[in-house]
């Protein structure tokens, strides 16, 4: 018996919608684990109640996912997950060139 723990689906077989729903569920579980209501998350993240509901359902906007992730303590993981991981020297060179052409703020 797994006591409600689901096995992780194989990521490469998931659609973008599947992944968004899974991330929304992870964020909901993190919120519940902190004993926060949806209204608590709304206040802390600076997003609307409908945005929190949409994110937890897997149907939110990127900004709202990021805002919720940051206040729930996943900002560092989100930052690392979004960084490019070159698989060749040519790809690394193109990334570095693009970084120099458009430095972050």
MDTraj code that builds the backbone (N, CA, C; nanometers):
import mdtraj as md
import numpy as np

residues = "UNK UNK UNK UNK UNK UNK UNK UNK UNK UNK UNK UNK UNK UNK UNK UNK UNK UNK UNK UNK UNK UNK UNK UNK UNK UNK UNK UNK UNK UNK UNK UNK UNK UNK UNK UNK UNK UNK UNK UNK UNK UNK UNK UNK UNK UNK UNK UNK UNK UNK UNK UNK UNK UNK UNK UNK UNK UNK UNK UNK UNK UNK UNK UNK UNK UNK UNK UNK UNK UNK UNK UNK UNK UNK UNK UNK UNK UNK UNK UNK UNK UNK UNK UNK UNK UNK UNK UNK UNK UNK UNK UNK UNK UNK UNK UNK UNK UNK UNK UNK UNK UNK UNK UNK UNK".split()
xyz = np.array([
    [0.0845, -0.1179, 0.0000],
    [0.0000, 0.0000, 0.0000],
    [0.0887, 0.1239, 0.0000],
    [0.0478, 0.2259, -0.0750],
    [0.1306, 0.3459, -0.0889],
    [0.0827, 0.4621, -0.0032],
    [-0.0298, 0.4496, 0.0662],
    [-0.0823, 0.5568, 0.1516],
    [-0.0941, 0.6886, 0.0768],
    [-0.1488, 0.6844, -0.0410],
    [-0.1732, 0.8061, -0.1173],
    [-0.0534, 0.8610, -0.1929],
    [0.0610, 0.7961, -0.1820],
    [0.1791, 0.8430, -0.2527],
    [0.1778, 0.7826, -0.3917],
    [0.1760, 0.8690, -0.4921],
    [0.1748, 0.8210, -0.6291],
    [0.3169, 0.8100, -0.6813],
    [0.3394, 0.7133, -0.7647],
    [0.4712, 0.7018, -0.8257],
    [0.4874, 0.8123, -0.9284],
    [0.6091, 0.8585, -0.9454],
    [0.6373, 0.9672, -1.0392],
    [0.6251, 0.9169, -1.1815],
    [0.5429, 0.9842, -1.2623],
    [0.5319, 0.9416, -1.4016],
    [0.6626, 0.9698, -1.4745],
    [0.6868, 0.8939, -1.5752],
    [0.8091, 0.9122, -1.6527],
    [0.7993, 1.0452, -1.7252],
    [0.8859, 1.1392, -1.6897],
    [0.8756, 1.2775, -1.7340],
    [0.8709, 1.2923, -1.8854],
    [0.9496, 1.2149, -1.9583],
    [0.9535, 1.2327, -2.1035],
    [0.8232, 1.1905, -2.1708],
    [0.7381, 1.1181, -2.1019],
    [0.6099, 1.0766, -2.1580],
    [0.4976, 1.1745, -2.1238],
    [0.5274, 1.2741, -2.0409],
    [0.4261, 1.3703, -1.9988],
    [0.4095, 1.4796, -2.1049],
    [0.2886, 1.5282, -2.1166],
    [0.2642, 1.6453, -2.1993],
    [0.2921, 1.7698, -2.1150],
    [0.2965, 1.8848, -2.1780],
    [0.3136, 2.0099, -2.1038],
    [0.1985, 2.0285, -2.0050],
    [0.0780, 1.9921, -2.0452],
    [-0.0376, 2.0037, -1.9558],
    [-0.0235, 1.9102, -1.8357],
    [0.0254, 1.7887, -1.8597],
    [0.0483, 1.6942, -1.7497],
    [0.1496, 1.7504, -1.6505],
    [0.2580, 1.8052, -1.7028],
    [0.3620, 1.8601, -1.6167],
    [0.3091, 1.9800, -1.5393],
    [0.2336, 2.0673, -1.6038],
    [0.1758, 2.1833, -1.5348],
    [0.0840, 2.1385, -1.4215],
    [0.0042, 2.0352, -1.4453],
    [-0.0838, 1.9835, -1.3399],
    [-0.0029, 1.9229, -1.2253],
    [0.1029, 1.8510, -1.2576],
    [0.1870, 1.7907, -1.1538],
    [0.2559, 1.8981, -1.0702],
    [0.3071, 2.0018, -1.1358],
    [0.3712, 2.1108, -1.0621],
    [0.2676, 2.1819, -0.9753],
    [0.1498, 2.2067, -1.0297],
    [0.0427, 2.2682, -0.9508],
    [0.0092, 2.1863, -0.8275],
    [0.0051, 2.0557, -0.8437],
    [-0.0213, 1.9667, -0.7289],
    [0.0917, 1.9743, -0.6274],
    [0.2152, 1.9790, -0.6739],
    [0.3288, 1.9921, -0.5809],
    [0.3194, 2.1228, -0.5024],
    [0.2834, 2.2297, -0.5720],
    [0.2698, 2.3588, -0.5037],
    [0.1552, 2.3555, -0.4032],
    [0.0447, 2.2923, -0.4391],
    [-0.0678, 2.2798, -0.3456],
    [-0.0260, 2.2023, -0.2216],
    [0.0453, 2.0913, -0.2419],
    [0.0898, 2.0106, -0.1280],
    [0.1871, 2.0888, -0.0395],
    [0.2752, 2.1679, -0.1014],
    [0.3672, 2.2502, -0.0232],
    [0.2902, 2.3544, 0.0582],
    [0.1886, 2.4138, -0.0034],
    [0.1050, 2.5120, 0.0678],
    [0.0348, 2.4475, 0.1866],
    [-0.0269, 2.3320, 0.1635],
    [-0.0971, 2.2610, 0.2700],
    [0.0006, 2.2197, 0.3801],
    [0.1202, 2.1754, 0.3401],
    [0.2220, 2.1369, 0.4386],
    [0.2626, 2.2520, 0.5287],
    [0.2580, 2.3736, 0.4769],
    [0.2895, 2.4924, 0.5565],
    [0.1687, 2.5406, 0.6368],
    [0.0574, 2.4708, 0.6203],
    [-0.0691, 2.5073, 0.6834],
    [-0.1175, 2.6454, 0.6385],
    [-0.0951, 2.6745, 0.5109],
    [-0.1423, 2.7996, 0.4522],
    [-0.2715, 2.7730, 0.3765],
    [-0.3635, 2.8638, 0.3876],
    [-0.4824, 2.8590, 0.3030],
    [-0.4456, 2.9163, 0.1662],
    [-0.5354, 2.9002, 0.0709],
    [-0.5125, 2.9615, -0.0599],
    [-0.5039, 3.1133, -0.0438],
    [-0.5824, 3.1690, 0.0487],
    [-0.5776, 3.3138, 0.0740],
    [-0.4418, 3.3552, 0.1300],
    [-0.3825, 3.2702, 0.2147],
    [-0.2481, 3.2996, 0.2673],
    [-0.1473, 3.3068, 0.1530],
    [-0.1530, 3.2088, 0.0626],
    [-0.0605, 3.2073, -0.0506],
    [-0.0847, 3.3280, -0.1409],
    [-0.2105, 3.3623, -0.1600],
    [-0.2466, 3.4788, -0.2404],
    [-0.1799, 3.6046, -0.1854],
    [-0.1921, 3.6245, -0.0555],
    [-0.1345, 3.7431, 0.0079],
    [0.0176, 3.7437, -0.0022],
    [0.0801, 3.6304, 0.0261],
    [0.2262, 3.6234, 0.0254],
    [0.2858, 3.6359, -0.1149],
    [0.2180, 3.5759, -0.2135],
    [0.2707, 3.5750, -0.3501],
    [0.2303, 3.6984, -0.4295],
    [0.1321, 3.7722, -0.3805],
    [0.0888, 3.8908, -0.4524],
    [0.0128, 3.8599, -0.5797],
    [-0.0590, 3.7498, -0.5776],
    [-0.1412, 3.7113, -0.6926],
    [-0.2855, 3.6956, -0.6455],
    [-0.3776, 3.6848, -0.7375],
    [-0.5190, 3.6735, -0.7020],
    [-0.5551, 3.5319, -0.6568],
    [-0.6692, 3.5215, -0.5897],
    [-0.7189, 3.3897, -0.5480],
    [-0.7421, 3.3017, -0.6707],
    [-0.7965, 3.3603, -0.7769],
    [-0.8200, 3.2812, -0.8982],
    [-0.6879, 3.2349, -0.9601],
    [-0.5812, 3.3157, -0.9447],
    [-0.4498, 3.2746, -0.9968],
    [-0.3972, 3.1548, -0.9192],
    [-0.4095, 3.1561, -0.7870],
    [-0.3653, 3.0420, -0.7059],
    [-0.4440, 2.9176, -0.7445],
    [-0.5740, 2.9331, -0.7598],
    [-0.6579, 2.8201, -0.7999],
    [-0.6147, 2.7654, -0.9357],
    [-0.5878, 2.8553, -1.0298],
    [-0.5456, 2.8123, -1.1641],
    [-0.4105, 2.7418, -1.1597],
    [-0.3161, 2.7961, -1.0841],
    [-0.1832, 2.7343, -1.0724],
    [-0.1962, 2.5940, -1.0144],
    [-0.2708, 2.5810, -0.9064],
    [-0.2848, 2.4500, -0.8420],
    [-0.3576, 2.3496, -0.9298],
    [-0.4380, 2.3988, -1.0232],
    [-0.5074, 2.3114, -1.1178],
    [-0.4236, 2.2825, -1.2417],
    [-0.3071, 2.3486, -1.2516],
    [-0.2205, 2.3274, -1.3677],
    [-0.2558, 2.4145, -1.4856],
    [-0.3277, 2.5229, -1.4598],
    [-0.3735, 2.6068, -1.5695],
    [-0.3394, 2.7540, -1.5463],
    [-0.2298, 2.7798, -1.4763],
    [-0.1935, 2.9167, -1.4429],
    [-0.0984, 2.9800, -1.5422],
    [-0.0746, 3.1091, -1.5195],
    [0.0234, 3.1829, -1.6009],
    [0.1620, 3.1608, -1.5411],
    [0.2644, 3.1719, -1.6231],
    [0.4017, 3.1504, -1.5774],
    [0.4348, 3.2400, -1.4587],
    [0.4001, 3.3683, -1.4669],
    [0.4286, 3.4613, -1.3575],
    [0.3697, 3.4098, -1.2255],
    [0.2493, 3.3567, -1.2302],
    [0.1836, 3.3103, -1.1081],
    [0.2493, 3.1838, -1.0536],
    [0.2940, 3.0940, -1.1437],
    [0.3695, 2.9763, -1.1000],
    [0.4979, 3.0203, -1.0292],
    [0.5674, 3.1171, -1.0889],
    [0.6935, 3.1654, -1.0328],
    [0.6693, 3.2309, -0.8968],
    [0.5692, 3.3172, -0.8880],
    [0.5398, 3.3859, -0.7620],
    [0.5071, 3.2861, -0.6513],
    [0.4229, 3.1878, -0.6828],
    [0.3871, 3.0866, -0.5827],
    [0.5090, 3.0025, -0.5451],
    [0.5875, 2.9632, -0.6431],
    [0.7069, 2.8823, -0.6173],
    [0.8049, 2.9544, -0.5259],
    [0.8237, 3.0828, -0.5506],
    [0.9200, 3.1594, -0.4713],
    [0.8779, 3.1682, -0.3249],
    [0.7519, 3.2009, -0.2983],
    [0.7104, 3.2141, -0.1581],
    [0.6990, 3.0788, -0.0877],
    [0.6845, 2.9730, -0.1650],
    [0.6801, 2.8390, -0.1059],
    [0.8195, 2.7787, -0.0880],
    [0.9225, 2.8529, -0.1292],
    [1.0591, 2.8081, -0.1058],
    [1.1242, 2.7342, -0.2207],
    [1.0662, 2.7437, -0.3404],
    [1.1213, 2.6728, -0.4550],
    [1.1916, 2.7636, -0.5548],
    [1.2188, 2.8867, -0.5178],
    [1.2801, 2.9812, -0.6093],
    [1.4145, 2.9340, -0.6616],
    [1.4982, 2.8813, -0.5723],
    [1.6314, 2.8350, -0.6124],
    [1.6209, 2.7191, -0.7114],
    [1.5316, 2.6240, -0.6823],
    [1.5144, 2.5094, -0.7714],
    [1.4621, 2.5539, -0.9079],
    [1.3710, 2.6502, -0.9059],
    [1.3160, 2.7002, -1.0311],
    [1.4240, 2.7687, -1.1136],
    [1.5068, 2.8476, -1.0478],
    [1.6178, 2.9158, -1.1158],
    [1.7113, 2.8124, -1.1796],
    [1.7500, 2.7122, -1.1022],
    [1.8416, 2.6103, -1.1544],
    [1.7794, 2.5290, -1.2670],
    [1.6519, 2.4989, -1.2548],
    [1.5847, 2.4195, -1.3580],
    [1.5755, 2.4947, -1.4906],
    [1.5731, 2.6276, -1.4830],
    [1.5562, 2.7058, -1.6050],
    [1.6879, 2.7380, -1.6753],
    [1.8007, 2.7066, -1.6123],
    [1.9304, 2.7387, -1.6720],
    [1.9630, 2.6420, -1.7851],
    [2.0174, 2.6934, -1.8938],
    [2.0533, 2.6046, -2.0054],
    [2.1639, 2.5070, -1.9660],
    [2.1569, 2.3890, -2.0216],
    [2.2573, 2.2851, -1.9978],
    [2.3129, 2.2405, -2.1331],
    [2.4175, 2.3086, -2.1786],
    [2.4704, 2.2759, -2.3116],
    [2.5235, 2.1330, -2.3176],
    [2.5052, 2.0732, -2.4340],
    [2.5518, 1.9356, -2.4541],
    [2.6701, 1.9294, -2.5504],
    [2.7166, 2.0454, -2.5950],
    [2.8341, 2.0495, -2.6824],
    [2.9041, 2.1831, -2.6620],
    [3.0289, 2.1908, -2.7069],
    [3.1024, 2.3169, -2.6984],
    [3.0401, 2.4233, -2.7877],
    [2.9899, 2.3833, -2.9052],
    [2.9231, 2.4781, -2.9947],
    [2.8005, 2.5394, -2.9264],
    [2.7242, 2.4560, -2.8612],
    [2.6050, 2.5046, -2.7914],
    [2.6450, 2.5978, -2.6762],
    [2.7479, 2.5618, -2.6019],
    [2.7980, 2.6464, -2.4937],
    [2.8418, 2.7830, -2.5474],
    [2.9127, 2.7834, -2.6594],
    [2.9577, 2.9094, -2.7197],
    [2.8393, 2.9969, -2.7605],
    [2.7355, 2.9367, -2.8190],
    [2.6174, 3.0139, -2.8592],
    [2.5459, 3.0719, -2.7376],
    [2.5383, 2.9945, -2.6304],
    [2.4749, 3.0426, -2.5070],
    [2.5536, 3.1591, -2.4489],
    [2.6847, 3.1448, -2.4435],
    [2.7680, 3.2521, -2.3875],
    [2.7612, 3.3779, -2.4731],
    [2.7576, 3.3614, -2.6052],
    [2.7437, 3.4765, -2.6939],
    [2.6105, 3.5468, -2.6696],
    [2.5039, 3.4708, -2.6581],
    [2.3716, 3.5283, -2.6331],
    [2.3691, 3.5982, -2.4974],
    [2.4361, 3.5402, -2.3992],
    [2.4421, 3.6014, -2.2658],
    [2.5130, 3.7363, -2.2718],
    [2.6185, 3.7450, -2.3498],
    [2.6923, 3.8712, -2.3626],
    [2.6128, 3.9764, -2.4396],
    [2.5365, 3.9307, -2.5399],
    [2.4564, 4.0228, -2.6205],
    [2.3371, 4.0788, -2.5430],
    [2.2845, 4.0020, -2.4495],
    [2.1647, 4.0419, -2.3726],
    [2.1867, 4.0107, -2.2246],
    [2.2747, 4.0848, -2.1562],
    [2.2981, 4.0565, -2.0144],
    [2.1743, 4.0837, -1.9304],
    [2.1590, 4.0048, -1.8230],
    [2.0468, 4.0260, -1.7322],
    [2.0722, 4.1510, -1.6495],
    [1.9660, 4.2245, -1.6272],
    [1.9581, 4.3455, -1.5618],
    [2.0290, 4.3969, -1.4562],
])
top = md.Topology()
chain = top.add_chain()
for i, resn in enumerate(residues, 1):
    res = top.add_residue(resn, chain, resSeq=i)
    for name in ("N", "CA", "C"):
        top.add_atom(name, md.element.get_by_symbol(name[0]), res)
traj = md.Trajectory(xyz[None], top)
